[in-house]
Amino acid sequence: MELGPHAAYIWSAYAVVAATLAALIGWLIVDGRRQQRLIDEFEARSTPRSRN
């Protein structure tokens, strides 16, 4: 694949996008786990409710 004289710019742009997507996916995983821990803590502290 020939990218011409701008190959370095194109590849670096792809690298920045890939790194950004990886960081966002990582953040979503970490934040999802944190949110689940908070939900579990709230559920443990709450009073049990009866289901009718």
PQR file with spaces between the fields and no chain letter, atoms N, CA, C, O and H, PARSE charges and radii, in Angstrom:
ATOM       1  N    MET     1       0.852   -1.173    0.000 -0.4000 1.5000
ATOM       2  CA   MET     1       0.000    0.000    0.000 -0.0000 2.0000
ATOM       3  C    MET     1       0.901    1.241    0.000  0.5500 1.7000
ATOM       4  O    MET     1       1.696    1.438    0.919 -0.5500 1.4000
ATOM       5  N    GLU     2       0.774    2.033   -0.990 -0.4000 1.5000
ATOM       6  CA   GLU     2       1.585    3.239   -1.132 -0.0000 2.0000
ATOM       7  C    GLU     2       0.790    4.432   -0.609  0.5500 1.7000
ATOM       8  O    GLU     2      -0.302    4.725   -1.095 -0.5500 1.4000
ATOM       9  H    GLU     2       0.128    1.872   -1.737  0.4000 1.0000
ATOM      10  N    LEU     3       1.351    5.116    0.388 -0.4000 1.5000
ATOM      11  CA   LEU     3       0.661    6.256    0.986 -0.0000 2.0000
ATOM      12  C    LEU     3       1.282    7.589    0.585  0.5500 1.7000
ATOM      13  O    LEU     3       0.796    8.648    0.983 -0.5500 1.4000
ATOM      14  H    LEU     3       2.238    4.878    0.783  0.4000 1.0000
ATOM      15  N    GLY     4       2.330    7.538   -0.184 -0.4000 1.5000
ATOM      16  CA   GLY     4       2.938    8.759   -0.675 -0.0000 2.0000
ATOM      17  C    GLY     4       3.769    9.471    0.375  0.5500 1.7000
ATOM      18  O    GLY     4       4.183    8.873    1.369 -0.5500 1.4000
ATOM      19  H    GLY     4       2.724    6.678   -0.507  0.4000 1.0000
ATOM      20  N    PRO     5       4.008   10.753    0.144 -0.5600 1.5000
ATOM      21  CA   PRO     5       4.892   11.501    1.037  0.2800 2.0000
ATOM      22  C    PRO     5       4.293   11.764    2.424  0.5500 1.7000
ATOM      23  O    PRO     5       5.001   12.202    3.330 -0.5500 1.4000
ATOM      24  N    HIS     6       3.026   11.504    2.586 -0.4000 1.5000
ATOM      25  CA   HIS     6       2.364   11.789    3.865 -0.0000 2.0000
ATOM      26  C    HIS     6       2.159   10.529    4.703  0.5500 1.7000
ATOM      27  O    HIS     6       1.325   10.517    5.608 -0.5500 1.4000
ATOM      28  H    HIS     6       2.451   11.148    1.850  0.4000 1.0000
ATOM      29  N    ALA     7       2.904    9.481    4.413 -0.4000 1.5000
ATOM      30  CA   ALA     7       2.726    8.200    5.096 -0.0000 2.0000
ATOM      31  C    ALA     7       2.932    8.325    6.605  0.5500 1.7000
ATOM      32  O    ALA     7       2.181    7.733    7.381 -0.5500 1.4000
ATOM      33  H    ALA     7       3.582    9.491    3.677  0.4000 1.0000
ATOM      34  N    ALA     8       3.932    9.082    7.025 -0.4000 1.5000
ATOM      35  CA   ALA     8       4.192    9.221    8.465 -0.0000 2.0000
ATOM      36  C    ALA     8       3.005    9.873    9.165  0.5500 1.7000
ATOM      37  O    ALA     8       2.613    9.450   10.253 -0.5500 1.4000
ATOM      38  H    ALA     8       4.541    9.563    6.396  0.4000 1.0000
ATOM      39  N    TYR     9       2.439   10.888    8.551 -0.4000 1.5000
ATOM      40  CA   TYR     9       1.275   11.564    9.129 -0.0000 2.0000
ATOM      41  C    TYR     9       0.079   10.615    9.194  0.5500 1.7000
ATOM      42  O    TYR     9      -0.620   10.568   10.206 -0.5500 1.4000
ATOM      43  H    TYR     9       2.757   11.231    7.667  0.4000 1.0000
ATOM      44  N    ILE    10      -0.154    9.874    8.139 -0.4000 1.5000
ATOM      45  CA   ILE    10      -1.293    8.954    8.089 -0.0000 2.0000
ATOM      46  C    ILE    10      -1.151    7.869    9.147  0.5500 1.7000
ATOM      47  O    ILE    10      -2.100    7.592    9.880 -0.5500 1.4000
ATOM      48  H    ILE    10       0.414    9.913    7.317  0.4000 1.0000
ATOM      49  N    TRP    11       0.034    7.246    9.235 -0.4000 1.5000
ATOM      50  CA   TRP    11       0.237    6.186   10.224 -0.0000 2.0000
ATOM      51  C    TRP    11       0.159    6.715   11.646  0.5500 1.7000
ATOM      52  O    TRP    11      -0.372    6.043   12.529 -0.5500 1.4000
ATOM      53  H    TRP    11       0.805    7.471    8.639  0.4000 1.0000
ATOM      54  N    SER    12       0.683    7.915   11.877 -0.4000 1.5000
ATOM      55  CA   SER    12       0.596    8.474   13.230 -0.0000 2.0000
ATOM      56  C    SER    12      -0.851    8.817   13.580  0.5500 1.7000
ATOM      57  O    SER    12      -1.256    8.674   14.734 -0.5500 1.4000
ATOM      58  H    SER    12       1.115    8.461   11.159  0.4000 1.0000
ATOM      59  N    ALA    13      -1.626    9.264   12.609 -0.4000 1.5000
ATOM      60  CA   ALA    13      -3.042    9.536   12.862 -0.0000 2.0000
ATOM      61  C    ALA    13      -3.783    8.243   13.206  0.5500 1.7000
ATOM      62  O    ALA    13      -4.597    8.223   14.129 -0.5500 1.4000
ATOM      63  H    ALA    13      -1.298    9.380   11.672  0.4000 1.0000
ATOM      64  N    TYR    14      -3.504    7.169   12.471 -0.4000 1.5000
ATOM      65  CA   TYR    14      -4.104    5.868   12.802 -0.0000 2.0000
ATOM      66  C    TYR    14      -3.693    5.425   14.206  0.5500 1.7000
ATOM      67  O    TYR    14      -4.515    4.890   14.949 -0.5500 1.4000
ATOM      68  H    TYR    14      -2.843    7.185   11.721  0.4000 1.0000
ATOM      69  N    ALA    15      -2.438    5.642   14.574 -0.4000 1.5000
ATOM      70  CA   ALA    15      -1.956    5.244   15.896 -0.0000 2.0000
ATOM      71  C    ALA    15      -2.659    6.030   17.002  0.5500 1.7000
ATOM      72  O    ALA    15      -3.018    5.468   18.037 -0.5500 1.4000
ATOM      73  H    ALA    15      -1.770    6.077   13.970  0.4000 1.0000
ATOM      74  N    VAL    16      -2.854    7.321   16.781 -0.4000 1.5000
ATOM      75  CA   VAL    16      -3.554    8.145   17.775 -0.0000 2.0000
ATOM      76  C    VAL    16      -4.997    7.681   17.928  0.5500 1.7000
ATOM      77  O    VAL    16      -5.499    7.591   19.049 -0.5500 1.4000
ATOM      78  H    VAL    16      -2.563    7.778   15.940  0.4000 1.0000
ATOM      79  N    VAL    17      -5.661    7.390   16.837 -0.4000 1.5000
ATOM      80  CA   VAL    17      -7.045    6.910   16.898 -0.0000 2.0000
ATOM      81  C    VAL    17      -7.112    5.564   17.609  0.5500 1.7000
ATOM      82  O    VAL    17      -7.987    5.350   18.448 -0.5500 1.4000
ATOM      83  H    VAL    17      -5.253    7.464   15.927  0.4000 1.0000
ATOM      84  N    ALA    18      -6.205    4.663   17.284 -0.4000 1.5000
ATOM      85  CA   ALA    18      -6.195    3.342   17.924 -0.0000 2.0000
ATOM      86  C    ALA    18      -5.936    3.469   19.423  0.5500 1.7000
ATOM      87  O    ALA    18      -6.583    2.789   20.220 -0.5500 1.4000
ATOM      88  H    ALA    18      -5.494    4.837   16.602  0.4000 1.0000
ATOM      89  N    ALA    19      -5.001    4.330   19.816 -0.4000 1.5000
ATOM      90  CA   ALA    19      -4.706    4.527   21.238 -0.0000 2.0000
ATOM      91  C    ALA    19      -5.899    5.144   21.963  0.5500 1.7000
ATOM      92  O    ALA    19      -6.203    4.768   23.095 -0.5500 1.4000
ATOM      93  H    ALA    19      -4.475    4.882   19.169  0.4000 1.0000
ATOM      94  N    THR    20      -6.568    6.083   21.314 -0.4000 1.5000
ATOM      95  CA   THR    20      -7.741    6.710   21.918 -0.0000 2.0000
ATOM      96  C    THR    20      -8.862    5.700   22.107  0.5500 1.7000
ATOM      97  O    THR    20      -9.495    5.666   23.163 -0.5500 1.4000
ATOM      98  H    THR    20      -6.320    6.388   20.395  0.4000 1.0000
ATOM      99  N    LEU    21      -9.112    4.884   21.100 -0.4000 1.5000
ATOM     100  CA   LEU    21     -10.150    3.856   21.224 -0.0000 2.0000
ATOM     101  C    LEU    21      -9.806    2.846   22.312  0.5500 1.7000
ATOM     102  O    LEU    21     -10.681    2.438   23.076 -0.5500 1.4000
ATOM     103  H    LEU    21      -8.598    4.912   20.242  0.4000 1.0000
ATOM     104  N    ALA    22      -8.554    2.444   22.389 -0.4000 1.5000
ATOM     105  CA   ALA    22      -8.133    1.501   23.433 -0.0000 2.0000
ATOM     106  C    ALA    22      -8.316    2.118   24.816  0.5500 1.7000
ATOM     107  O    ALA    22      -8.760    1.441   25.743 -0.5500 1.4000
ATOM     108  H    ALA    22      -7.843    2.775   21.769  0.4000 1.0000
ATOM     109  N    ALA    23      -7.977    3.394   24.960 -0.4000 1.5000
ATOM     110  CA   ALA    23      -8.147    4.073   26.245 -0.0000 2.0000
ATOM     111  C    ALA    23      -9.622    4.173   26.619  0.5500 1.7000
ATOM     112  O    ALA    23      -9.978    3.965   27.779 -0.5500 1.4000
ATOM     113  H    ALA    23      -7.617    3.945   24.206  0.4000 1.0000
ATOM     114  N    LEU    24     -10.474    4.485   25.665 -0.4000 1.5000
ATOM     115  CA   LEU    24     -11.911    4.571   25.941 -0.0000 2.0000
ATOM     116  C    LEU    24     -12.490    3.219   26.336  0.5500 1.7000
ATOM     117  O    LEU    24     -13.285    3.132   27.271 -0.5500 1.4000
ATOM     118  H    LEU    24     -10.185    4.654   24.723  0.4000 1.0000
ATOM     119  N    ILE    25     -12.101    2.182   25.640 -0.4000 1.5000
ATOM     120  CA   ILE    25     -12.586    0.837   25.971 -0.0000 2.0000
ATOM     121  C    ILE    25     -12.098    0.439   27.362  0.5500 1.7000
ATOM     122  O    ILE    25     -12.862   -0.114   28.153 -0.5500 1.4000
ATOM     123  H    ILE    25     -11.455    2.253   24.880  0.4000 1.0000
ATOM     124  N    GLY    26     -10.834    0.716   27.659 -0.4000 1.5000
ATOM     125  CA   GLY    26     -10.298    0.421   28.986 -0.0000 2.0000
ATOM     126  C    GLY    26     -11.030    1.186   30.070  0.5500 1.7000
ATOM     127  O    GLY    26     -11.355    0.627   31.117 -0.5500 1.4000
ATOM     128  H    GLY    26     -10.214    1.165   27.015  0.4000 1.0000
ATOM     129  N    TRP    27     -11.292    2.463   29.827 -0.4000 1.5000
ATOM     130  CA   TRP    27     -12.016    3.280   30.795 -0.0000 2.0000
ATOM     131  C    TRP    27     -13.429    2.746   31.012  0.5500 1.7000
ATOM     132  O    TRP    27     -13.906    2.714   32.146 -0.5500 1.4000
ATOM     133  H    TRP    27     -11.028    2.917   28.976  0.4000 1.0000
ATOM     134  N    LEU    28     -14.100    2.330   29.952 -0.4000 1.5000
ATOM     135  CA   LEU    28     -15.443    1.766   30.092 -0.0000 2.0000
ATOM     136  C    LEU    28     -15.433    0.502   30.941  0.5500 1.7000
ATOM     137  O    LEU    28     -16.329    0.297   31.760 -0.5500 1.4000
ATOM     138  H    LEU    28     -13.713    2.357   29.031  0.4000 1.0000
ATOM     139  N    ILE    29     -14.440   -0.335   30.754 -0.4000 1.5000
ATOM     140  CA   ILE    29     -14.343   -1.570   31.540 -0.0000 2.0000
ATOM     141  C    ILE    29     -14.100   -1.241   33.012  0.5500 1.7000
ATOM     142  O    ILE    29     -14.777   -1.777   33.890 -0.5500 1.4000
ATOM     143  H    ILE    29     -13.712   -0.169   30.089  0.4000 1.0000
ATOM     144  N    VAL    30     -13.133   -0.358   33.281 -0.4000 1.5000
ATOM     145  CA   VAL    30     -12.814    0.005   34.665 -0.0000 2.0000
ATOM     146  C    VAL    30     -14.006    0.691   35.328  0.5500 1.7000
ATOM     147  O    VAL    30     -14.355    0.369   36.464 -0.5500 1.4000
ATOM     148  H    VAL    30     -12.583    0.078   32.568  0.4000 1.0000
ATOM     149  N    ASP    31     -14.627    1.627   34.629 -0.4000 1.5000
ATOM     150  CA   ASP    31     -15.759    2.354   35.197 -0.0000 2.0000
ATOM     151  C    ASP    31     -16.959    1.435   35.400  0.5500 1.7000
ATOM     152  O    ASP    31     -17.683    1.577   36.385 -0.5500 1.4000
ATOM     153  H    ASP    31     -14.344    1.888   33.706  0.4000 1.0000
ATOM     154  N    GLY    32     -17.176    0.511   34.498 -0.4000 1.5000
ATOM     155  CA   GLY    32     -18.274   -0.440   34.663 -0.0000 2.0000
ATOM     156  C    GLY    32     -18.098   -1.291   35.902  0.5500 1.7000
ATOM     157  O    GLY    32     -19.064   -1.553   36.620 -0.5500 1.4000
ATOM     158  H    GLY    32     -16.587    0.395   33.698  0.4000 1.0000
ATOM     159  N    ARG    33     -16.882   -1.722   36.158 -0.4000 1.5000
ATOM     160  CA   ARG    33     -16.608   -2.504   37.373 -0.0000 2.0000
ATOM     161  C    ARG    33     -16.822   -1.654   38.621  0.5500 1.7000
ATOM     162  O    ARG    33     -17.368   -2.127   39.617 -0.5500 1.4000
ATOM     163  H    ARG    33     -16.098   -1.509   35.575  0.4000 1.0000
ATOM     164  N    ARG    34     -16.386   -0.397   38.559 -0.4000 1.5000
ATOM     165  CA   ARG    34     -16.565    0.500   39.705 -0.0000 2.0000
ATOM     166  C    ARG    34     -18.043    0.752   39.963  0.5500 1.7000
ATOM     167  O    ARG    34     -18.488    0.735   41.111 -0.5500 1.4000
ATOM     168  H    ARG    34     -15.942   -0.013   37.750  0.4000 1.0000
ATOM     169  N    GLN    35     -18.794    0.983   38.914 -0.4000 1.5000
ATOM     170  CA   GLN    35     -20.232    1.203   39.067 -0.0000 2.0000
ATOM     171  C    GLN    35     -20.921   -0.031   39.638  0.5500 1.7000
ATOM     172  O    GLN    35     -21.818    0.088   40.472 -0.5500 1.4000
ATOM     173  H    GLN    35     -18.433    0.998   37.982  0.4000 1.0000
ATOM     174  N    GLN    36     -20.510   -1.204   39.195 -0.4000 1.5000
ATOM     175  CA   GLN    36     -21.112   -2.433   39.707 -0.0000 2.0000
ATOM     176  C    GLN    36     -20.806   -2.604   41.193  0.5500 1.7000
ATOM     177  O    GLN    36     -21.668   -3.045   41.953 -0.5500 1.4000
ATOM     178  H    GLN    36     -19.781   -1.301   38.517  0.4000 1.0000
ATOM     179  N    ARG    37     -19.586   -2.259   41.615 -0.4000 1.5000
ATOM     180  CA   ARG    37     -19.245   -2.316   43.043 -0.0000 2.0000
ATOM     181  C    ARG    37     -20.127   -1.375   43.848  0.5500 1.7000
ATOM     182  O    ARG    37     -20.606   -1.739   44.922 -0.5500 1.4000
ATOM     183  H    ARG    37     -18.885   -1.901   40.998  0.4000 1.0000
ATOM     184  N    LEU    38     -20.347   -0.154   43.333 -0.4000 1.5000
ATOM     185  CA   LEU    38     -21.208    0.801   44.027 -0.0000 2.0000
ATOM     186  C    LEU    38     -22.639    0.284   44.118  0.5500 1.7000
ATOM     187  O    LEU    38     -23.275    0.406   45.164 -0.5500 1.4000
ATOM     188  H    LEU    38     -19.958    0.142   42.460  0.4000 1.0000
ATOM     189  N    ILE    39     -23.142   -0.283   43.050 -0.4000 1.5000
ATOM     190  CA   ILE    39     -24.496   -0.844   43.061 -0.0000 2.0000
ATOM     191  C    ILE    39     -24.583   -1.961   44.087  0.5500 1.7000
ATOM     192  O    ILE    39     -25.549   -2.032   44.847 -0.5500 1.4000
ATOM     193  H    ILE    39     -22.625   -0.382   42.200  0.4000 1.0000
ATOM     194  N    ASP    40     -23.586   -2.829   44.117 -0.4000 1.5000
ATOM     195  CA   ASP    40     -23.576   -3.925   45.088 -0.0000 2.0000
ATOM     196  C    ASP    40     -23.560   -3.393   46.520  0.5500 1.7000
ATOM     197  O    ASP    40     -24.240   -3.936   47.390 -0.5500 1.4000
ATOM     198  H    ASP    40     -22.801   -2.771   43.499  0.4000 1.0000
ATOM     199  N    GLU    41     -22.780   -2.324   46.771 -0.4000 1.5000
ATOM     200  CA   GLU    41     -22.746   -1.730   48.109 -0.0000 2.0000
ATOM     201  C    GLU    41     -24.100   -1.141   48.481  0.5500 1.7000
ATOM     202  O    GLU    41     -24.569   -1.338   49.602 -0.5500 1.4000
ATOM     203  H    GLU    41     -22.227   -1.882   46.065  0.4000 1.0000
ATOM     204  N    PHE    42     -24.732   -0.426   47.565 -0.4000 1.5000
ATOM     205  CA   PHE    42     -26.045    0.156   47.841 -0.0000 2.0000
ATOM     206  C    PHE    42     -27.082   -0.922   48.105  0.5500 1.7000
ATOM     207  O    PHE    42     -27.908   -0.790   49.008 -0.5500 1.4000
ATOM     208  H    PHE    42     -24.351   -0.265   46.654  0.4000 1.0000
ATOM     209  N    GLU    43     -27.037   -1.982   47.321 -0.4000 1.5000
ATOM     210  CA   GLU    43     -27.985   -3.072   47.521 -0.0000 2.0000
ATOM     211  C    GLU    43     -27.754   -3.757   48.866  0.5500 1.7000
ATOM     212  O    GLU    43     -28.712   -4.175   49.517 -0.5500 1.4000
ATOM     213  H    GLU    43     -26.366   -2.089   46.587  0.4000 1.0000
ATOM     214  N    ALA    44     -26.515   -3.877   49.285 -0.4000 1.5000
ATOM     215  CA   ALA    44     -26.216   -4.511   50.570 -0.0000 2.0000
ATOM     216  C    ALA    44     -26.694   -3.647   51.734  0.5500 1.7000
ATOM     217  O    ALA    44     -27.087   -4.175   52.774 -0.5500 1.4000
ATOM     218  H    ALA    44     -25.737   -3.537   48.757  0.4000 1.0000
ATOM     219  N    ARG    45     -26.664   -2.324   51.569 -0.4000 1.5000
ATOM     220  CA   ARG    45     -27.089   -1.415   52.634 -0.0000 2.0000
ATOM     221  C    ARG    45     -28.593   -1.189   52.658  0.5500 1.7000
ATOM     222  O    ARG    45     -29.136   -0.783   53.686 -0.5500 1.4000
ATOM     223  H    ARG    45     -26.345   -1.895   50.724  0.4000 1.0000
ATOM     224  N    SER    46     -29.264   -1.440   51.567 -0.4000 1.5000
ATOM     225  CA   SER    46     -30.694   -1.134   51.498 -0.0000 2.0000
ATOM     226  C    SER    46     -31.502   -2.166   52.273  0.5500 1.7000
ATOM     227  O    SER    46     -31.051   -3.281   52.535 -0.5500 1.4000
ATOM     228  H    SER    46     -28.823   -1.770   50.733  0.4000 1.0000
ATOM     229  N    THR    47     -32.704   -1.754   52.626 -0.4000 1.5000
ATOM     230  CA   THR    47     -33.598   -2.675   53.319 -0.0000 2.0000
ATOM     231  C    THR    47     -34.248   -3.583   52.295  0.5500 1.7000
ATOM     232  O    THR    47     -34.585   -3.149   51.194 -0.5500 1.4000
ATOM     233  H    THR    47     -33.070   -0.848   52.414  0.4000 1.0000
ATOM     234  N    PRO    48     -34.421   -4.833   52.655 -0.5600 1.5000
ATOM     235  CA   PRO    48     -35.068   -5.749   51.710  0.2800 2.0000
ATOM     236  C    PRO    48     -36.523   -5.352   51.489  0.5500 1.7000
ATOM     237  O    PRO    48     -37.216   -4.964   52.430 -0.5500 1.4000
ATOM     238  N    ARG    49     -36.968   -5.448   50.284 -0.4000 1.5000
ATOM     239  CA   ARG    49     -38.349   -5.104   49.950 -0.0000 2.0000
ATOM     240  C    ARG    49     -39.081   -6.357   49.523  0.5500 1.7000
ATOM     241  O    ARG    49     -38.541   -7.225   48.837 -0.5500 1.4000
ATOM     242  H    ARG    49     -36.406   -5.763   49.520  0.4000 1.0000
ATOM     243  N    SER    50     -40.299   -6.419   49.942 -0.4000 1.5000
ATOM     244  CA   SER    50     -41.094   -7.588   49.551 -0.0000 2.0000
ATOM     245  C    SER    50     -41.674   -7.368   48.165  0.5500 1.7000
ATOM     246  O    SER    50     -42.007   -6.249   47.776 -0.5500 1.4000
ATOM     247  H    SER    50     -40.738   -5.714   50.499  0.4000 1.0000
ATOM     248  N    ARG    51     -41.784   -8.446   47.446 -0.4000 1.5000
ATOM     249  CA   ARG    51     -42.381   -8.381   46.106 -0.0000 2.0000
ATOM     250  C    ARG    51     -43.798   -8.911   46.189  0.5500 1.7000
ATOM     251  O    ARG    51     -44.029  -10.029   46.652 -0.5500 1.4000
ATOM     252  H    ARG    51     -41.514   -9.356   47.762  0.4000 1.0000
ATOM     253  N    ASN    52     -44.719   -8.123   45.750 -0.4000 1.5000
ATOM     254  CA   ASN    52     -46.131   -8.539   45.776 -0.0000 2.0000
ATOM     255  C    ASN    52     -46.596   -8.948   44.418  0.5500 1.7000
ATOM     256  O    ASN    52     -47.755   -9.327   44.250 -0.5500 1.4000
ATOM     257  H    ASN    52     -44.531   -7.215   45.374  0.4000 1.0000
